[in-house]
């Protein structure tokens, strides 16, 4: 057997493959940790350094330059006009009557198409009432035009006029007393009248100086206009269908 010859140098330790892997992983982990700490430190420095803080720019009016605002600037609710508030208060009252009308459907007709339409109107307008109430409350406004405890009086103590398109007490009473096909006809004609009134309210809002500039109101009013125009066409088609059945 051949003997190993030593030249007086210490023999270099040999690492098995598993030990090599452990050493390599430890080196990579240390490097990644150091990089992560360096990134976090740089991020904190960026957040605390005024020179690198986010820039808030306020667009100027037409023909005017933009303004750079301090980083501490906080958002505020956009300015509103009296017409915005009156529109939301009036539309709550308007929607409430539509919901009242749809509540009669279940006990007054078996018309499946009318039941489906009524459920859609009731659901969408109930949700919109909640939205309008939140909008008014967030701005410290009353959710109703009526005086507290006097639902039929306005702030001046005078009888409150109905919003455009709303059914009169006599029309509502006739609707409550009708059944079957008669109810279907009164409901459809009454709701078309009701929807057309909402379109007038949206038009009046956008015609009022300074009104409808709030993004929430603009989007809501525009969506309401589109939705109710589409529903008017559906109800007109249902009236024509019912009329052809009666012939």
Secondary structure, DSSP 8 states (H G I E B T S, - for coil): -------SS-------HHHHHHHHHHHHHHHHHHHHHHHHHHHHHHHH-GGGS--EEE--STTS--EEE-TT---------HHHHHHHHHHHHHHHHHHHHHTTHHHH---HHHHHHHHHHHHHHHHHHHHHHHHHHHTT--S-SSBTTBTTB-TTSSB----TT---HHHHHHHHH--HHHHHHHHHHHHHHHHHHHHHHHHHHHHSTT-S-SHHHHHHHHHHHHHHHHHHHHHHHHHHHHHHHH-
